[in-house]
Amino acid sequence: MAGGLSIGGLSSGLDTKSIVSALMAVESASQTKLKQQLSAAEKQVSAFQSINTRLSSIATMAAKVLPTTTAGTPAPGAAWTATTARSSSPDVTATGIASADSRPGSVSFSVNHLAAAHSVVTGADVAADATVVDGPPYEVAIEFPSKGTDAVRLLVGGNGTVSDVAAAINGDSSLGMRATVLQVSPGQYRLQVSSTTTGEAGRFELSGVDPALGEEVVLAEGRDAQIDLGGGFVLSSATGTFDGLLPGATITPTKATGELVTVSVERDRSSAATATKSLVDSVNIALQEMRSQSAATPGSGGSASTTGPLAGDSVVRSTVQNLMSAVTASGVSPSEAGIELSRDGTLSFDQAKFDALAASDPQRAESIVTGLAERLAAVAKQASDPTTGSVTTAITGRRGTASDLTEQISRWDDRLALRQATLDRQFAALETALSGLNSQGGYLASQIAGLPSWS
């Protein structure tokens, strides 16, 4: 609030500044209440946002155990299809992957050779400024024998030097090639060209290069990785990785020794247990957050009561009840899978009990957990949906209230500034009037004092 002119009681002897401040405190009582309401609304928005984050986490955790849909056909979620893969040799890596087709099994093979990228280097040294391609116009032809297509003709800029050829090859990403200028001795260079991918399809031949460069020297022959399962059954992979040989595993040879290697695949039950525990934990975190934000604890022994920003809020109360109902739904017993509702209103997870059921009846374990996940995800969506969720709607409403309060407070700022300016002027006028009266009183006193005395 802007301050006005104030003489400060020079004539009246009053503390006019304090008087104006006291009067303004009375005048601003309504605005103070608005500010308190604004603070409460902002705290409620923050509390609801925190709850919304926890509820979204429930939906995220539920998705890890819920079935996925591929081409309209439901399939077990990643937690139930994860596998663990083992290799008998350090020269072959085996990684388990989530796959609806995965099942326990094993395969034995020997590695004939690994995948390699084709690479060549020109056979003669040339100076940096020497023209090494036919022309002008300078042009290099690149042939890919395995593709059976016409040669790719590549225009070379500059003066057709070895650096110009390298720039032309590197400038065309569709070739899948990388060119490097090598200095093999002071002032003498060769051109190395390599495929950026492994496999026989990456083999190539350069033509149109000046004979002065010499015949190409093959540094590495482009080829596919090859494994031998025996009996003449050989498999190849251009990438060097064999996916799908065992559903649920990715097999990558790292060294060709010719020795027999066995890769086995098993279901990874720990993945389902971990996902189930994460779901239980996310529910407990959400419940704790909602109870904390809506707590109303009366004081004892003279201490003040503590109240959360959402104390008594119906949205929070109904969401907590819906989560509890999802766990204790009629006809469902999550306790079979080690999930139980404790007396303190939290969930507990007994992994040993879960593992026992998953081992004896994996379909029953999956059915119980996915059923619970579906119900919890539905509650989370009902509350935290970006457009229709009850918590989302509450946040929108509180934000609207906060915006309206902010506007009212701003209008009160203008009103109070005007009121203080008026009070400052009134007290200033009072002091001025009193000053004039004091002057007149002094003048009259001096005149009276000058009158003659009469006996």
N, C-alpha and C positions, 0 to 999 in steps of 0.2 A: 504494500500500500504506500502510495506516495505521500510524503509529509508536506505540510504547508507551513506558513509563517507562524512562529510562536515566540512571544516575548519572554515567556518563562516566569511570570509572576513578579516582575521587577517592581510593579506598582502595587499589586494586590497582596504580595507576599505569599500567594498560593503556588503550589507545585503544579502548574497547569499541564505540564508534559505528562505527569503521572495521571492526572485527572482524565486527560484525553485518552491515554492508554487504557485506563479502566473502562471508560465509556466505549471504546472500540472493542474491548474484549467482550462486552455485553452484546454489542452490535454484531460481532463475528461468530456468536455462538451457533447460529444456524449453519454457517459455512463450516465450522469445526465438525459439526455432526456429519455434514456431507463428506468431508475428508475422511472421517472414520469409516463411513459407509464405503467410500472408494477403496480404502485400504483393505477392508474386509472382502470386497468383491475381487480385488486383485489377488489376494491370498487364496480365495476360492478357485479362481481360474488356474493358478499355479498348482493347487492341490489336485484339481480335476485332471490337469495335463499329466501330472505324475501318475495318477491312477490309470489314465488312458494308455500310457506307455507300458505299464505292467500288464494290462489286459491284452494289449497287442502282442506282448511277449508270449502269453498263453496260446494265442492263435498260431504264432510262429513255431512254438514247441509242439503243438498238436499236429501241425502239418508234417512233421518228421515221422510220425507214426501212422498217419492216415493213408489210406490207399491212394495211389496216383492213377490217372486215367490216360491211357494211350489208345488212340484211334477208337475212343468210345468204350473201351473195355477196361474196367477197374483192375488194378494190379496192386500187390502189396507195396506199402511204402518203403522208402530206402532203408529204414531201420530194420525191417524184417527180411530184406533181400541182400543185405550186406554180407560179404564173404571174406574169408581170410585165406590167403594162398601161401604155399610154402614151396621152396625149391631146394633140391638136394645138393645143389652146387652154387658156390658164390659167383660163378661165371654166368648164371642166368637169374635175372630178377623176376619175381612173380608178385603181382599186386592184386589184392582182392578188390572187387568193385561191386556196387549195388546193381543187381540185375534180376528181373522177375524170372528169367530162364535159368539162373544159376542153380546148381545142385552139386552135392558132393561127388567128387570124382578125381581121377589122376591120369596123367599121360607121361610116357617116357620117350625120349628122343635124344639124338646127338646133333650138335651144331656143326654143319659143314663149313659155313663161312658167314661173316657178318655183312650187313648192308654197307655200301660204300658210295661216296659221291665221285663222279667222274672228274678228273683233273688232268690238265696237260700244260706243258711249258714249251715255248718255242725253242728250237735247237741251236740257234746261233746268237752271238752277241751283236748288238747294234748300238750306234750312237743315239743320243737323245733326240737329235734333230733329223735323223735319217727317215726317209719315206719308206714305209714297209708294206704298203698295200698298192694294188694296181689302180691306176687312174691317171689324171682326174677324169670324172669325179671318183673320189676314193670310195671303195666299197669292199665289204667283207661278207662272205657267204658262210652261213653256219648250217650244217646238216645234222639232222637227228635220225640216224639210221633205223632205230627201233620204232620210230613213229611212222615211217613210210610216207612221209610228206615231202613236198618240195622244200628246198633249202630256203632259209630265211636270209634275205639280202638286207644288209645293214649299211646305211650310208655313214661314212666317217668324215668328220669335219676337220678343220685345220689343214695341216700339210700331210696328213696321213701318217703321222709318226706313231711310235708304239704307245705313247700317252694318249694320242687321239683315238686309237683303236680301243684302248681300255675305257675311255670316257664314253664312247659310243655303246659299248656292251653294257656298261653299268647304267647307262641312261635309259635302257629299255628293260623295265621290270618284267615284262611278259616272257623274256627269254629264260628266266630262272637261272641266270649265270652271274658270276662275279669275276671281274678281271683285275689283276694286280700287276704293276710294273715293278720288276725286281732288278736291283742294281747288283750284278754279279761280280763286277770289278769296277774300279774307278772309271766313270764315264761310259760304261758299257752296260746294256740293259737287255732283259728278256721279258716276254709277256707270259704270265701264268693266267690260265682261265679255268675256273672250276664251276661245277654245277652246285646250286644252292640246296639241292635235295639229293637224297640217296636213291639208289635203284638203277636198274638197267635202262629205264626210260630216259634217264638224264645223260646218257652218252651222246657225244657230239663230235663233229669234225669241223675245223676251220679251213676255208679255202679263200683264194683271192689274196693271200698273204705273199709278199715278195719272197722268192726263194732264198734271198740273203738271210732270212730268219732261220732257215734250216728246217728240217723235218720235225714235226711235233714229237715231243717225248711224253709218253703217257706216264704220269706220276701215280695215278690211281684209276683203276678200271671201275666204272660205274656198274654196280651189281646189286641184286636183291639179297637180303638175308635168306639163308636156307637151312632148314632143319630136316633131319631124316628120322622118320618114325619106324623105319625098318621095312623089309620086304619090298623095297623100291618105292615106298610111299614117301614122297618128298614134298614139303610145303615151302613156299617162298613169300617174302614180304619186302616190298620196296622201302618201307619206312624202318624196317628192322624190328618192328614190334608185331606180335601175333595176338590180335584181339579175337575172342570168340572161339579159339581152339578148345579152350575149356570155358564154357559159359560161367561168368563170375570172376574171371581172372584175366589180367593183362600180362603177357609173357614177353620179356625182352632179353635176348642173349647179349652178353657183353664181351664174350671171348669165345673163339672157336677152338675147342680142344679135341673134338671127336669123341669125347667120353659120354657115356650114357647119363642123362639127367632126368630126374622125375619131378614133376610139378603136381601138387595136390591142392584141391579146393575143398573147404569146409564152410558151413554156415557160421557166421560170426554172431553168436547169441549176445555177446557183450554189447554190440551196437544197439540192439533193442532195449537192453537193460539200461544203458546210458540215456537213450532217448526218453524212456519212461520216467526215469529219475528226474531228468531235466523238466519234463512236463509237470511232475509233482512239485518240484522246486518253484517253478514259475507261478503255480497256483498259490503256494504259501506266501511268496513275495507279494503277490497282488492282494491277498487277504490282509497281510500285515500292513501294507500301505493304506488300504481303505480303513482299517480299524484305527490306525494311527491318526489319519486325517479327520476322522469323525469321532474321536474319543471325547468323552465328557466326564472328567474325573473330579468329584467333589473334594474340596480341601478337608484336611483333618488336622486337629491340634492347632488351629489358628492359621494354618497355611492356606494360601489362595487356591481356588479350584483351577484346573487346567482344562482348556477346551480347544479342540481342533477346529480348523476353519470350516469344516463340513459337519460339525456336530449336529446330529438329528436329521441330516439330509436324507430324503426318501430315495433318491437315485442310488446313493451309496448303499443304503440299507437293502434295497431290493436286489442290487447286483451281488452283494454278499450272499443273500438268501438263494439266489439263482445258482451261484457256484456250489453252494452246499447241496442243493437239490440235484445238481448234475452228478455229484459224487454218490449220493445216496438214493439214486433213482430206483423205483420199485422194480423188483425182479432182477436186479443187477448186484453182483457181489464182487467188487474190485479187490476185496481182501484175498480172494483166491490167487490173485496175481501179486500179492504183497502190498496192496495199496489200502490203507485204512485211515478213517477219520478219527483223530484223537479227541480227547475230552476238551482240550483247549481250543478246539476249532481249527486245527491245522491237519494237514495230511502227512502221513509217514509212509516210507517205502522200504519194504523188507526185500532186499535183492536176493537173498538166499531162497526165499519163498518163490520169488519170481523165476529164478533160474531153475528151480525144481519143476515148476509147472511148464516152463518153456522146453525143458528136456523131455518131459513125459507126454505133454500134449501141446505142442507149439501152436496149433490152430486155436485152441482154447485161450491160450495166453494172448495171442494176437487179437482175438475177438473181444476179450475183456478190455484190453488197453485201447484198441481203436474205438470201441463203443464209448468209453469214457472220454477219449480225445474228441470225438464228434460232438458230444454234449457240451464239453467245456468250450470248444471252438464256437459253438452256436451262442453260448452265453457271452463270450468275448466279442463276437460280431455284433450281437444285439446292443451291447454297451458302447463299443468303440468304432462302429461303422462310421466312415468319414462323413456321411450325409444324414443317416437316420439314427445313429447310435444315441442312446440315452445320455451317456457321458459327453459325447460330442455336442449334443443339443444343449446340455447344461453349460458347457464351456462357451458356446455361442451366446447363450442368454446372459451369462455373467459378463462377458465382454461388452454386450450391448448396454448393460446396466452401468458398467465402468465408464463407457464412453459418454453416457448421458450425465453421470455424476461429474465427470471432468468438465463438461460444458457448463453445468450449473455453477461449479466452483469458479470457473473463469468469469462468469457473469457477476458472481459475488465479489470477485476481486475489483472489478470496475465500480460496483456499488459501494464497497467499503472505502475505496480510494476517494470517491466523491464525498462520502460522509466524513472522513477524516479531514479533508480539505475544508469542509464547512465548519467543523468544530474548531479547527485551527484559526479560521477567520473570526469566528465568534469570540474566542478567548483573546485573540489579538485585539479585537475591537473593545473588549472589556478592559483590557490593560491600558489601551489608549485613553478610554474614557476616564478610568481611575487616575491616570497620570494627569489629565486635564483638571479633574476635581482637586487633586492634591496641590496642583499649582495655584488654583484659585483660592484654596484654603490657606495656603502659605501667604498669598498676597493680602487676603483679608486680615489674617493674624498680624501681619506687619503694619497694616493701616490702623488697626485697633490699638496696637501697641504705641502708635504715634499720637494718639488723641491726648488732649490735656487732662490732667487729673483734677477732680472737683472734690472739695471737702464738704 
